[in-house]
């Protein structure tokens, strides 16, 4: 299929082309779904988990105070101490079961505890969880392998909990500020204040974490250059070790934007916001290749966690612990049960990696996912792809690379294809070049259009 069809669809529906591949879960469900028996056979077979030499570990803690309107993650807004304790018990049990499936020689690239807001757990439950991760932390091979997400409310009010996290091995914390503009906070149903964010950051510094990251989102409903500049200035004044800037997604089920009639910005508007951030943060001493959304004060660091660097840049396998957590090994991609009690019952029955949805992906589809992840760092590294998969990008996506270079969106520099300055506004089109022909045809179909709505 001609890549012109990819580009024309990206121009018609730019917000359908995001870092989140596939374009809709229904696309994989209709073509590459694998039954539970097949998935279980893969997990127990030689070359499945038994063949792992290095992998990332993700622990999902779904609890949040409220659902922000931009969020479509698996979260739970119930506030029940018994529920929290039972959930942590399930995580601890799953970690114990998983240890029996993996070779003793397997190493961990990084561990992320995300959510949700993991630090909503009581200190006692945080301690149980982190101690259960001790054997996994001992397998780690990268610097600052353990990273935890937190929010301004918790981090500003509970310094003792932060001290506990640091004492039990957490080296990196990511503070989800997202925005400090009062009007935007109300619009996205996020309950925090600028003062709380500032206090939270100070508490994190006082606790002695080696790296503190701050998350910001651009492209929020009603967010213009003035509001974005205000957020950038505020966060840069704190001097975190790294700043992650996410382009706000509107595609996908579960987001609450439809409740407020929010419409996504144009690609050109996203581009202006990105250019503002890249120029401003670079001038403030932060480092990032053009096109990357991850900025670091430390020149030779990406700014992201060890887990995400291994997963997104190195294509390492990763295993998910907890409700609806995702895992990927080779071309197998699967999810734990989405309902909390279904996941917990499965773990209680002795399932180390309970499977809900599972997909056996063709190499082309697996590579498309990896390319889109890597583009969030502003480049495609040929050697990293070869090391990860044993095959390169060119044999399967040579025409896409040539088209991107002809359009002036990518340029070859040594062993990398790098995004060119000014090309961020063309990111939907650039991404579309690496969507498989099957995905684009599905998106063009009546089924695809309905599923993406």
N, C-alpha and C positions, 0 to 999 in steps of 0.2 A: 504494500500500500504506500502511496506517495506521502512523503512527510508534509506536503502542502495541506493535506487533510488534517493533520495534527495541528498545524499552525492556524488554519482557518477556524478550527473548533476552539483553540485557545483564545483567539480574538473575539469569538462569539460569546464564550463562557469562561472568561479568565479565572474566575474564582473557583472553578472546578479543578484547576491544576495547582495542587499544593504539594508540600513535602510529604503529606500523608498519602501513600500509595498502598493499595489500589484506589481507584477513583470512587469506589463504593464496595463495601464488604460483599454485596450481592454478586459482584463480578467474580470474585474468587469462589464464592459459595456455589455458583452455577457451573464452574469449570474444574476447580481443583480441590474440592472438598474431599477429605479422607475420613473414613468411618473410625469409630472409637477403637475397634479391634486392630485396625491397621496402625493407628497411632500408638496403641499400647505395644504392639509388636516392634515398632521402630524404637521405642524408648528402651525396650529390654534387649534388643538385638546388638550384636557386636557391631561397632561402627556408629551406633546411636550415641547414647550418653557414655557408654564404655570407651568410646574412641576420643573423648574430649581431652585436649591437652591444656587449653586455656579458654575461659569463658567469663562472661559478666553475670552478676547476680543482682536482680531487682526485687525489692520487697515492697509490696503495695499495702499502704495503710489508708483505707478509703475515707476516713472520717474528716468532715469539714463543718465549720460553723454554718455555712450557707453555700448555695450554688451560685457562683458568679455567672453572668449571662453569656460569657464567651466560652465557658467550660463544657466539654462533653465527655470528661473522664468519668470513670466509675467511682462515684463518691456516695457517702452516706451521711446525712445531716442529723441523724439521731444522736442524742446526748445521753448515753446510758453507760455507766461505769461497768456494769456487768457485761454488757455487749462488748465493750472495749477489751476487758480482761479475757473473755472467751475468744475473741478474735486473735489476740496475741498468743493465747494458748495454741490455737490452730496453726499460726505461723511457726511457733517453736516446734510443734510436732512435725510440720511439713519439712522444716530444715533437717530434723533428725532423720526422717525417712529418706530424704534426698541424698544424704551423706552415704547411705548404703548402696546407691546406684552408680556412684562416680568412682573412677579410679583414684587411688591415694595420690597419684602423681599429678592429677589435674590442678592447674593453677587458676587463680581468680584475677581477672584484670581490674575489676573494680566492683564496688557494691554501692548501689543507690537505694535509699529508703525514701520513697515518694508517696504521692497520694492524689487527692486528699492533703491533709496537714498532719504528718506523723507526730509532730510535737504536741498535738492535742491529747495524746495519751498521758496518763498520770505518770509521775516519776517512777513509780514501782513497775509499771508496764514497759516504760522505756528501758529500764534496767534489764528486765527479763528478755526483751527483744535483743538488745545489744549484746548481752552475755551469750545468747544463743548464736549470735553471729561471730563470736570469738574464733571458733575453729575455721570459719571461712576467711576471716581476716588474716589468720595465720598462713593461708594459702596465697595471699596477695603478692603480686610481683611488680606493681606500679606504685609510684609515690602517692601519698594521700588517697588511699583506695576507698575509704568509707566517707560517703557524702549523704547529707540529710537535708530535706526541705523543711522550711519553717515559714510562719507568717508573722507580720508585724505585731499582732495582738499578743500572741504567745511569747515571742522573743522579748518583747518590751516589758512583760509583766512577771516572767518566771526565770530570773537569772540562775536560780539553783538548778533548774532543769538543764540549762545550757552548760553549766559546770559539770553536771553528770554526763552529758553527751561527750564532752571533751575528755573526761577522765576515762571513758570506755572506748576510746579509739576514733571518734569522729574527727577527721582532719579538715573537712570542708563542709560548709553550710551554705545553702542557697536560700536567700531571703526573697520571698515573693512580694515585692512592692507593687509591680505592674503599672501603677500610676499613683502620683501623689496629688493629682488635681481633684479638688473636692467635688466639682460638678460631674466629672467622669466617674468617680467612685460611686456616686449615687446612681448614675445611669447604668452601671454594670452590676449593681447589687453587691458591691464589695464594701464591707464594714471595717474601715480602718481610717486613720488620720495621718497626716504628714508628720505630726509630732510622734505618733507611735512608731512610724517607720524609722525616724531619726533615732529615737530611743532604742529601738530594737537593734539597729546597727551598732550602736555604742555598746550595748550589752554583749553582742557577739564578739566584738573586739576585746572587751574586758575578759571574756571567757577564754581567750587565747587560741581560737581556731587558726590553723595555719592559712587557710584561704576562706574568704567570705565573698560570695557572689551575690549580685542583686539582679533580679529579673524585671524587665520592663516590657510592655506590649505597645506596639504602634499599629495604627489603623483602627483604633476603637471608635465606636459610634460618636460622632460629634467632635472627634479629636483633630484639631488642625495643627499647623506648624507652631503656633504660639504655645499651645498646651504641651506639645511634644518637646519643644525647647525648654519649657519649664521643668519637665520631668528629667531631661538630660542634665540640666544644670544642677538640679537638686541631688541627683544620684552621684554625679561626678564630684560634687563638693564633699561627699562622704568618703571618697577614695576607696571604694571596695577593690579587692584584688582583681575582680572580673565583673563584667556587666553582660548579661545575655539579653538581647533585644528580639522579641518574637513578633513576626508579622501576624496580626490577628486573623484567625480563620473564621469564616462564616459558613463554610461547607460542612455538611455532616449532621447526623441526627443528634438530638439531645441538647443542642445549644439553645439558650433562651432568648436569642436576639429577636426571634419572631414576635415575642411578647411585647416588645417595645417598638416594633416596626423598623428596626435598624437595617440599613442597607450598607453593603461593603463599599469602601473607597475604590476608585478606579486604579488600575495598575500604575498610572502616572502619579496618582496621589501617594500610593505606597512608595513609589520611587523617590519622590521628594522627601518623604519622611526618612527613608533609609539614607539618602545622600546627606541629609542634615545630621543624622547620628554619626555616620562614618567620618564626616569632616570634623564635627565637634569633638568626638571622643579621641580621634587621632591627635588633634591639637592639644588635648589634655593629657597626652602621654600613654594612651591605650593603643594596643597593637591588635590588628586584625587584617587579614587579606581582604581586598575588596570583594564584596558579596557575602562575607561571613557575618553572621549575627552574633558571634561570640567575640568579646573584646577582653584583653588581658593586660594588666599593668606589667606583667612579667613576659619579656620579649619572646622567650622560647616555649611558652605555654599557650594552649588553645583557649583557655578560659573555661572550658567545660569540665565535667567530672571524669575521673578515670573510667568509670562504667560507660558513659556516653561516648567518650573518645574511642574506646575499644569497639563499641557497637557501631557507631556511625561512620568512623573513619577507617577502622581496621577490619570491619566486617566480621568481628568475632561472634561466636555463638553466645546467646544469653538465655538465662533461665529465670522465669518469673515466679515469685512466691506470693500467695495471697489471692483474694477474690479477683477474678477476671484479669489476672496478670498474664502478659504475653511472654512467649518463649520462642526462640528460633535456633535451630541446629541444622546447618547445611541448608537444604531447600525445604525443610519442614518448619511450618509456622503454626503455632497453636495458642489457644487461650484457655485459662481456667474457667470454671463455671461462673457466669455473671451474677447469679444470686448468692448472697453471702452464706445463707444456710446450706445451699447445695454444695458450695465449695467446702464448707466446714464439715459436713457429713462425709464427703468423699475422703477428706484427710483423716477423719476419725476411723474410716474403714481401711486405712492403710495405703491410700493413694499418694505417692510422693509428688507426682505431677498430674493431678486430675485434669482431664481434657474435656472441654466443651466443643468449640470449633477447632478443626485442624485442617491444614491445607498442605498438599504435596505440590510444590511449585516447580514449573519448568525453570531451567536456568535463566532464560530470558526475563521471566517475571521476577526472579530473585535479584538479578542484576539491576533491573529497573528500580526496585526498592532501594538498593544500596546506592545507586547513582543519585537519587533524589535526596537521600540523607546526606551524602557527601557534599552536595551543592550548597547545603546550609553553612558550610565552611568556606565557600567561595571557590572551590577547586575540585578537580578529579585527579587523584594520584594513581598513576598507572601501576606503579610497583606495589602499592597497597592492595589494589584489586587483584593483581596476580598472586600475591602472597596469601590473600584470603580465600580465593576460589580456585586457583590453579588455571584460570583462564583470564584473558584480558578483556578490556572494553571493546576494542576495535573490531574483533571478529563478529560481534553481534550488534554493535551500535556505531560502526564506522561511518555510515551515511549521516547519522545524527550529529556526530562530532564535526564532520565536514560542513554540514549545514550551519551549525552554531558558529563555526569559524568564518564562513562566508558572510553571515549576518553581522559579524563583529561582536558577538556575545561571549565567545571563548577565544583565548589565544594560547598557543602551545609555548610553554616555558620549561625546557628540560623534560623531566618526566611527569609534568603536570599540565592539565588544561585548566587555565585560570579565567575566572570571570573578568571582563574588561570594565573599567570605570564607566559609569553611566548606563550600564546594562541592567541594573536591578529592576527597572520599570518593565523590562521585557522578560522577567522571570517566568510568568505563566507560559509564554511561548517557548522559552528555553526548556522548561520542564517538560512541555508537551512532546518535544523531540525524543525524549527518553521514555515516554509512555509506550508500551507495546502496541502493535497494530490491533491486537485483540481488545485491549482496553479502550482504545479510541473508538473502535467500531461499536463496542458495548455502550460507550457514552453517547454515541450518536443515535443509538436505538431508542425506541419508545420506552423500553424497560429501564435503560440507563438514565434517561432524562427524568423519569418518575422517581427513581431511587435516589437521585442527587438532589431532588427538590427539598 
